[in-house]
Amino acid sequence: NHTTVVEFVLLGLANSRHLEITFFLFLGIAYVLILLGNISVISITLMNNFLQSPMYYFLRNFALLEITFTSTFLPSTLYSLLTERKTISLPGCFLQMLFFYCLGTCTLFHMAVMSLDRYVAICHPLHYTTIMSSRFCLQLILSCWALSFFLMFPPTIMTVQLPFCGPNVMNHFYCDASLLLQLSCTDTGFIEELMFIILIIILPGTLAVTAVSYGCIIVTVLHIPSSAGRRKAFSTCSAHLIVVTVFYSTCIYRYIRPAQRGGQDSDKILSLFFSVLTQTLNPYIYSLRNRQVKQALKERILKFS
């Protein structure tokens, strides 16, 4: 009952109408590409019987995760840029924050699981089908979702219960937890420390699994006798590593750097990198460059036409 704030003001990405239209076009195209790319991956891997291996099972779930993750904030951001409406209600802000952090955390776990799957497939091909059984794959997917909500739900709920007495302005384009904590009119030290510890566990932990997996893959690839095979494998690994590097570097600098107090314009640019740019590239990098996926896509297009 101490809360006097009934809505928050998100300043968005720009302070001029010209820049807002530019960002609207850029983010609108990116969102369409994200939806089309990921829906294509889901459809192709479901319709073709030869795309039912564990790798495509993980890619299909990853595509679904990307659609839900970007849909937590991009539609509202686009609406704000188009209409110049900057406000968001308290329940809407809290829900957006909850799903943004839970789904973002799930993305990190999922990327680690996919790198582990590629490690088993390339470094232990004879045991791949035995290790990555359908039951084990399902357990990995469910663990990613469950662990993400288990870790991020408590600090988010604690943030929701804080009193907000004003001001209510956030220099961001979505409801960011660090900015919300700054707006609260009570001590938030415990929640900040809890979130920092959770992020310290999640980001370096999943990065370590991903880095070790790709490191072992690169060592194995170096022993491939065919130069063409090595080039093809390195092309795939390098593309994956570029996306992983951009995603993790921006996340780590944004959320666990020493001076974590948000609200800078640079924070919004960093957020665009890991929440929009990498999500736009992922369907192409992880799926649509794959030879079998491209073949299945061509067959579907020819059959449809």
N, C-alpha and C positions, 0 to 999 in steps of 0.2 A: 504493500500500500504506500510505500515511500516513493515509488517510481512516478515521476512527473513527465518523463519523456514518453510520448505515444508513437513516435516515428523517428527514423534516422534519415539524415541527408547524406547521400553519396555524391561527392563532387564529380566523380566520373573521370574520364580520360583526358578531357580537354576543357578549356575555358572560353573557347570561341566557337561560333556556329560552323565556321568553315572546317575546323579541325574535327568537330563532332561528326559532320557528314563524311569526312574522310575515314574516320575510325568506324563509322557505321558500315560503309561499303567494304572496308577491309575485314571487319569481324563478321559481316553478313556472308561474304564469300567463303571465309574460313569455316563458318558454321555449316554452310551447305556442303562444303567439301568433306567435313568431318562426318556429317550424316550420310552422304552418298557413299563415301569410302567404307565406312564401317557397316552400313546396311548391305553393301555389296559383298563384303567379307562374310558376314553372317549368312546371307542367302546362298552364296556359292558353296561354302563349306557344308551347308545343310543339304543342298540338292545333289551333290556329287558323292557317290559311294566311295571313290578312291581318295577323298579328302576327309577321311574319318580317323586318321591317326591322332595320337595325343597332341601333337604339335598344333593341328588345326582345331582341336577341341579347346586348347588354351587361347588360340588366336580368336576364336569365335566369342569366348567369354570376355576376352580383352576388348574386343570391338564393342560388345554390349556395355562394358564398364565405361569406355570412353564416351559413348553416347549419353549415358546417364550423368557422368561427371560434368561434361561441358553444358548439359541442359540445366544444371543447377544455377548457373549464373549468366550464361550467354544470352538467352532470350530476354531476361530482364535488363541486361546491359544494352542490348540492341534497342529495346523499347525506350529506355532512358535517353539514348543518343538521338533517337528519331523524334521523340515528343518533348525532350528537354525536361521531363519529369524526374526529379532527383531524389524523391523521397521513397522510403520503404518502411512498411509497418514493422513493429517489434516482432510479432510472430513470424512474419515473412523473413526478416533478417536472421532470426535465430534458426529457423529451418534451413535457410540457405547455408549458414555457417556450419550447421551440423552435417548436412549432406556433402558439402564441399570438402570438409576435412576427412570425413569417413571414407568417401569415395576416392579422394586424393591419396589417402594412406593405402587403400586397397590397390590402387594403381601401382604404388611402389612395391607392394608384396607380389603383385601379379608379374611385374617385370622381372623380379628375382626368380619367380617360379619358372617363367619362360626361359630365362638364361640357364637355369638348372636342367630344364628339359632338353635344351640344345646341347648342353655338356654331356648328358647321358647318351644322346643320339649319336654324337660325333666321337666321343672318347670311349664309349662302351656300346657300340652298335649291336653286338651279339646278344646283349642282355637288355636291350632297350624295351622290347615288348613285354618282357617279364617284369622289369622294374616299374615301368610306366603303365601299369594296368589301368583299366577303366575305373576300377574302384579307388585306386590310389590317386588318380587324376581328380576324381570327384572330391576326395578328401582334401586335396591341396586347394582346390577352388573354394570349397566351403570354409576352409581354415583361413584363407585370405580375407574373405568377407567377415567372418566371425571375429577374427583378431583385430581387424580394422575398427569395427564398431566397439569392441571391448576396450581398446586403448583410447579412442577419441571421444567416446560417449560421456564418460565421467567429467573431464574438464569442460566439455561443451555445456553439459547440464548445469555445472557450477557457475559458468559464465551467464547462462540464462537467468539464474536466480539472483544475480547481482542487482542492486538498485541503480537506476540511471536518472540523475537529477538535472542533467544538462551540463555542458553543451551536447549537441547531438549530431555534430558534423564529422564525417569521416572522409579523408582525402584518399578515396579508393573507388573502384568500380564494382566491388562486391563486399559483403560484410566480412571483414577480416577480424580474427580473434584478438590479435595484438592491439588493434585500434579500439575494439569494443572495451577491452580492459582499461585502456587509457581514459575512456569516457565515463567509467563507473565512479560513483562518488563514495566509494569505500575502499578499504585496503584489498588489493588483488595480488599481493606478493606470493601467496601460497599457490594460486592458480597458475601464475606465470612460471614459477619454479616447476610445477607439475608438468605443464605443457612442454617446457624446455627439456626436462628429463625424458619425456615420451618421444619427443622429436630426436633427441640424441640417440635413443635406442633404435628408432625406426630408420632414419635416414642413413647413418653410417652402417647400420646392420644390414639393410637390404642392399646397399651399395657394395659392401664387402662380398656378399654372396654373388652378386652380378659380376663384379670385377674378377673374383677367383674363377668363376665359371668360364668367362670369356678368355681369361689368361690360359686356362687348361686347353680351351678350344684352339687358341692360337698356336700353342706348343704342338698340339696334335696335327694341325694343318701344316706346320712347317715340315713334318715328316711325310707329307703326301708326295709321291714320286713325280706325279704329273704337274708341270708348271701351269697348265691350263686349269687344273683342279685347284691348285693353290690360289691362283688369281681369283677364281670364282668364289672360293671360300672367304678370302680376304675382303673381296668386294662386299659380300653379305655382312661379315663381322664388322667391317669399318662403318657401314651404314648404321648398324645397330649401335655401335659404340658412340657415334656422333650424337644420336638421339639421346642415349643414356647420359652422356656427358653434359649436354645442354640442360636436360631435365634436372639432374642431380645438382649441378653447379649452381643453377639459379635457385633451386629450392633451399639448398644449404645456406647460400649467402643471404637469402631472404629471411629465413626463419631461425637459424642458429648461429648467426654471426654475433660477435661480442656486443655491439650496440644494437639491440633488437627492437628498440622503440620505432614503430612504423610511422607512416604518414608522409613519407618523402615521395616525390614524383618518380624517383628511380625504382621504388618498390612496385609501382604500378607497371613499369616496363618489365621488370623481372617477372612479375606475375603473368604478364602476357606471354612471356617465353615458355614457362612451364605449363600454363593452363590452356593456351591456344595454339602456339606455334608447333610444339611437339605433338599435340593431339591431331593437328592437321597432317603432319608428316607420317605419323605412326601407321595408318592403314597402308600407305604406299611402301614404307620401309620394311615393315614386318610381314606384309601379306601380298600386296599386289605386284611386288617384284619377283615373287616366287614363281618358278616355271610352271608348276602344276596349277597354281591358282590362275595364272594368265591363260593357260590352255583351257581350263574350265570356263573362264570368263568369255573367251572367244567362242567356245562351243555354244554357250547360252545365248550370246548375242546373235550368232548365226541362226540358231534355232528359233529365236524370237522374231528375227527379221524375215 
